[in-house]
Amino acid sequence: MVRVSVVVTTKNEAANIGHCLASVAAQDFPGEALEIIVVDNGSTDDTKAIARTFTDLVFDQGPERSAQRNYGMLDVATGDYVMFLDADMILSRTVVRRCVELLDAAGHVALHIPEIVLGADYFPSVRRFERSFYDGTVIDGVRIIAKHAFAAVGGFDTSLTGPEDWDLDKKLKGIGTIGLLSRYDFDAVDAYVSHLPREGFLDALTGFENRSGLDVPLLFHNEAAFHLGRYLKKKTYYTGSAEAYIAKWTREDPDIARQYGAVYRFFGVFIEQGRYRRLLSHPGKAFGMYFLRFLVGALFLARRTRQAPSA
């Protein structure tokens, strides 16, 4: 029987970890073949206590999420496939099973999983809209990987913080193919999650395939408590390793050119493969998306300017 290890990294995530692990435990995948691993980083709240109600495999490791993930996925995991999640993520019920089915059938070494940002307010809905354009592109990042492939490429590069997901994708592409688990109708999914209550939404998400009438496996990311300042601070922090990542692969690399090129990041990814229709049909969300992209881009350029050596 194929075995899957799901690794969740945490630090003071008591408000989220219960929902995340409950969604993993609720998968329609044989329980004896599903391993839940939590790798904490010195939480001072009830994160670990809550995690232990779902699994005995709770560990401490640091200093960053890449080291936590590598520890859980390489040193602890016993699965044929390893999946990594953040504590504020929730899986719909069929994700793990369908990932395994596709990986086995297609022979991919890893899969991207469509990620739906939660929240009914304006900016969470804008983030949900923006994220819908990235599935399966060079802006996306894998979530489930054949363990032998993850080990073969050495896991995450712990010297990078931010672009380590992109770096992992590039290493995996060197030894195999990466697939996309599923595609979905944005308007239908957007309408469903926009009407969820702020509390008590877990069943609506774990049971998404049945309750929504849309038989699509999805990963939900809880960004409902959006705060512009925190969002920009997080984005700025994760651009800190950008130059090291670019130097590792060089600016001539086609993926790098897209990931850090203004033309692709501001226009190409939103219009290719007919996506421009979605862009044009949601002008309000498109405006908010470009507002956020402009702020993030301006902060990135400002940081590069500050770090540039003086003449």
Helices and strands as residue ranges (DSSP letters): E 4-10, H 17-25, G 31-33, E 34-40, H 47-51, E 58-60, H 65-70, I 71-76, E 81-86, E 89-91, H 95-106, E 110-112, E 115-118, H 122-131, E 144-146, H 147-152, H 164-173, E 178-180, H 186-194, H 202-206, H 208-211, E 219-222, H 228-238, H 242-249, H 254-260, H 262-263, I 264-268, H 269-271, G 272-274, H 276-281, H 283-307
